[in-house]
């Protein structure tokens, strides 16, 4: 894992190349007028527990969507519900 320092113009011109290097684990310090302005670093990998949580959320959403399908045939008379509420 290497750290590379480049000027902001260089980073702009070769952004795709530097993005690829960062994805491979390198970090890049981008300078403006010779002073560090920002650092490009790889995104942290999702831990297994985060992936499990997301899988559970997706499964719950799928179950909810399936339950909504069973209600598609139910007809609701809004006016009747309003009248019932006024009584």
Buried (B, 14 or more C-beta within 10 A) or exposed (E): EEEBEBBEEBBEEEEEEBEEBBEEEBBBBBBEEEEEEEEBBEEEEEEEEEEEEEEEEEEEEEEEEEEEEEEEEEEEEEEEEEEEEEE
